[in-house]
Amino acid sequence: MFRVVIPARHGSSRLPGKPLLPLAGRPMIEHVHRLALASGADEVLVATDDERIRDACRAFGAEVEMTSPDHPSGTDRIAEVAGCRGWPDDAVIVNLQGDEPLLPPQLVLQVATLLLDDPSADLGTLCAPIGSLEEFLDPNVVKLVTQRDGSALYFSRAPIPWCRDGAASGLSSQQRHDGALRHLGLYAYRSAALRRLAAAPPTELERLERLEQLRALQIGLRILVAPAVAEPGPGVDTPEDLTRAGELLQAARR
C-alpha cells in the first residue's frame, strides 16, 4: 500500500500559476493527478495553500489538503499532510511534482515499491544513465553515486564519478562519462523519515549544492536508488516546455 501526494503552489517565477495552465484541454495538474491514479496508489491527494488550485482540483474530483503557505519546499508540505492525516511511521508516500504531466505511471509504482520491498530504506528514488559528455558536465543535471547495494553515497551538480585519466588537461578536457548516472527527482518516503527530514535544518552540503536530498544523507537516512524502468517524460519549467508537453500529449491520443 502506498500514497501519492502532489504538492502544488501557484507562485512560479517562470510560469506563474503553473499547475492550472491549460495542457491538451485540461489543467496541467489534472494530467498529473490522472497518472498518479494510474500508478495503482491506494490514495492520491493534492497538497496546496492556494484556493484557486484547490477549487480547480476539486472540480475534476481530486482530494485536496490545504496546507500552510510558509513551506519552503514540497517535502515540508507533504510532511504537514502526513501529520494532519495521522499516517503511521511505516506509511510509504510518493512525492509527485505537479509539473510532471508526462511521467510514466510505472515509475511512481517503482519508487514506492523500493520501500515496500526493503524495510531498511528510508527514502527511495530513481536514476538513469547519462548519455552524453555535455549532460555529464551540465550543473543542471544532478549526478549520483551509490554503494553496491544501491544505497546513495552522494548527489552532486558536479560531474561524478570523475575519471581522472579522461581529463589530462583539466575539467574542459574530460572525454569520458563511463557509468555516470543522472538523478530523477521522484521520491518515496517512509512517513517517519519524512517527518525527520522536514524537522531537520538545512545542512551545509545542501546549501552549497542546492540539493535537499543531501540533508537526508547527512542526518543518516538511507536513500535506496534504482534504475528507472521507463524513460521519464520532460517536466514543465518554461513556456516552451508547456508547448512541447501539449504536443506530446496530443500525439499520444492519436
C-alpha positions in Angstrom: 0.0 0.0 0.0 1.3 3.5 -0.8 0.0 7.0 -1.1 0.8 9.8 -3.6 0.8 13.4 -2.6 1.1 16.1 -5.3 2.5 19.4 -3.8 1.2 22.4 -5.8 1.8 26.1 -5.4 0.6 28.9 -7.5 3.8 31.0 -7.5 6.4 30.4 -10.1 9.0 32.9 -11.4 8.9 31.5 -14.9 5.4 30.1 -15.2 3.0 31.8 -12.6 0.0 29.6 -11.9 1.8 26.6 -13.4 -0.5 23.8 -12.0 -3.5 25.5 -13.6 -2.1 26.2 -17.1 -4.1 24.5 -19.8 -2.4 21.5 -21.3 -4.2 19.5 -24.1 -7.6 20.8 -22.9 -7.1 20.2 -19.1 -5.2 21.9 -16.3 -1.7 20.5 -16.0 -2.3 19.2 -12.5 -5.2 17.1 -13.7 -2.8 15.2 -16.0 -0.5 14.6 -13.0 -3.4 13.5 -10.9 -4.5 11.0 -13.6 -1.1 9.5 -13.9 -0.9 9.1 -10.1 -4.2 7.2 -10.1 -2.9 5.1 -12.9 0.1 4.1 -10.8 -2.1 1.9 -8.5 -1.7 4.1 -5.5 -4.2 3.5 -2.7 -4.7 7.2 -2.1 -3.9 10.3 -4.2 -4.3 13.8 -3.0 -3.1 17.3 -3.9 -1.5 19.5 -1.2 -1.7 23.2 -1.7 -2.0 26.6 0.0 -3.9 28.2 -2.9 -7.7 28.3 -3.1 -7.6 28.5 -6.9 -5.7 25.3 -7.1 -8.0 23.7 -4.5 -11.1 24.7 -6.4 -9.7 23.5 -9.8 -8.7 20.2 -8.4 -12.0 19.5 -6.6 -13.7 20.3 -9.9 -12.1 17.3 -11.6 -12.6 15.1 -8.5 -9.3 15.3 -6.7 -8.9 15.1 -3.0 -7.2 18.2 -1.6 -5.4 19.0 1.6 -4.9 22.7 2.4 -1.5 23.4 3.9 0.5 26.3 5.3 1.7 29.0 2.9 5.0 29.1 4.7 6.6 25.8 3.5 9.9 26.3 1.7 9.6 23.0 -0.2 7.2 20.3 -1.3 8.8 18.0 1.2 7.7 20.2 4.1 4.2 20.5 2.6 3.9 16.7 2.4 5.2 16.3 5.9 2.3 18.5 7.1 -0.2 16.4 5.2 1.2 13.2 6.8 0.9 14.7 10.2 -2.6 16.0 9.6 -3.8 12.7 8.3 -2.1 10.7 11.1 -0.3 8.4 8.7 1.7 5.7 10.6 5.5 5.7 10.7 5.8 3.0 8.1 3.4 4.5 5.6 5.0 4.9 2.1 4.4 8.3 0.5 5.4 9.3 -3.0 6.2 12.9 -3.7 4.9 13.6 -7.3 5.6 17.0 -8.6 2.7 18.9 -10.2 4.8 19.8 -13.2 5.4 16.2 -14.4 2.4 15.5 -16.6 4.4 13.1 -18.9 5.9 10.9 -16.1 5.1 7.2 -16.8 2.9 5.9 -14.0 5.1 2.8 -13.7 7.8 5.0 -12.3 5.5 6.1 -9.4 4.8 2.4 -8.6 8.5 1.5 -9.0 9.8 4.2 -6.5 7.1 3.2 -4.0 8.0 -0.5 -4.3 11.6 0.2 -3.4 10.4 1.0 0.1 7.7 -1.7 0.2 10.3 -4.3 -0.6 13.1 -3.0 1.7 12.1 -2.1 5.2 15.6 -0.8 6.0 15.3 2.0 3.4 14.1 5.4 4.5 13.7 7.0 1.0 13.6 5.7 -2.5 14.4 7.4 -5.7 15.4 6.6 -9.3 18.2 7.2 -11.8 19.0 6.8 -15.5 22.3 6.6 -17.4 23.9 9.8 -18.6 24.0 9.7 -22.3 26.5 12.4 -23.3 29.5 14.2 -22.1 27.6 17.5 -22.3 25.0 16.1 -19.9 27.7 14.9 -17.6 29.3 18.3 -17.4 26.0 20.2 -17.1 25.5 21.5 -13.5 21.7 21.5 -14.0 21.9 17.7 -14.3 22.2 16.2 -10.9 24.5 13.2 -10.7 24.8 10.5 -8.1 26.9 7.6 -7.0 25.8 4.6 -4.9 27.1 1.7 -2.9 26.9 -1.8 -4.3 23.6 -2.4 -2.6 22.0 0.6 -4.3 22.2 3.0 -1.3 23.0 6.5 -2.3 26.5 7.7 -1.4 26.3 11.3 -2.8 24.4 13.5 -5.1 26.1 16.5 -6.9 25.8 19.0 -9.6 29.4 18.4 -10.3 30.4 15.6 -12.7 30.8 12.4 -10.6 32.3 9.9 -10.7 35.2 11.9 -12.2 37.5 9.9 -14.5 41.0 11.3 -13.8 42.5 9.6 -16.8 39.9 11.1 -19.2 40.8 14.7 -18.4 44.5 15.1 -18.8 44.3 18.8 -19.2 41.6 19.7 -16.6 37.8 20.0 -16.4 37.1 21.1 -20.0 39.3 18.2 -21.4 37.2 15.4 -19.9 36.3 12.8 -22.6 34.7 10.1 -20.5 31.5 9.6 -18.5 31.6 5.9 -18.0 28.8 4.6 -15.8 27.6 8.1 -14.8 24.0 8.4 -13.6 21.6 11.2 -13.5 19.1 11.6 -10.7 15.4 11.7 -11.4 13.6 13.9 -8.9 11.0 11.4 -7.9 10.9 10.3 -4.2 9.2 7.9 -2.0 9.5 8.5 1.8 8.6 6.4 4.8 6.4 8.7 6.9 8.8 8.6 9.9 11.7 9.6 7.7 9.7 12.3 6.1 9.0 13.9 9.4 12.6 13.6 10.5 13.8 15.2 7.2 11.3 18.1 7.4 12.2 18.8 11.0 16.0 19.0 10.4 17.6 22.3 9.5 19.3 22.6 6.1 22.8 21.3 6.1 26.0 22.9 4.8 26.2 20.5 1.8 22.6 21.1 1.0 23.2 24.8 0.9 26.3 24.5 -1.2 24.8 22.2 -3.8 21.2 23.4 -3.5 20.1 19.7 -3.2 17.7 18.8 -0.4 18.5 15.1 -0.6 21.9 15.8 0.8 20.2 16.8 4.0 18.7 13.3 4.2 22.1 11.7 3.7 23.8 14.0 6.3 21.2 13.2 9.0 21.7 9.5 8.4 18.7 8.5 6.3 19.2 5.7 3.8 18.2 6.5 0.3 17.7 3.5 -2.0 18.3 4.1 -5.7 17.2 2.0 -8.7 17.5 2.4 -12.4 14.2 3.7 -13.8 12.2 1.0 -15.7 10.9 3.6 -18.2 12.2 6.8 -19.7 10.7 9.8 -17.8 8.9 12.4 -19.9 10.1 16.0 -19.8 8.9 18.3 -17.0 7.4 21.7 -17.5 9.5 24.7 -16.4 9.2 27.2 -19.3 6.6 28.3 -21.8 8.5 26.2 -24.4 8.2 23.2 -22.2 4.5 23.7 -21.9 4.0 23.8 -25.6 6.1 20.7 -26.1 4.2 18.8 -23.4 0.9 19.7 -25.1 2.2 18.4 -28.4 3.3 15.2 -26.8 0.0 14.6 -25.0 -2.0 15.3 -28.2 0.2 12.9 -30.2 -0.3 10.2 -27.6 -4.1 10.5 -28.0 -3.9 9.8 -31.8 
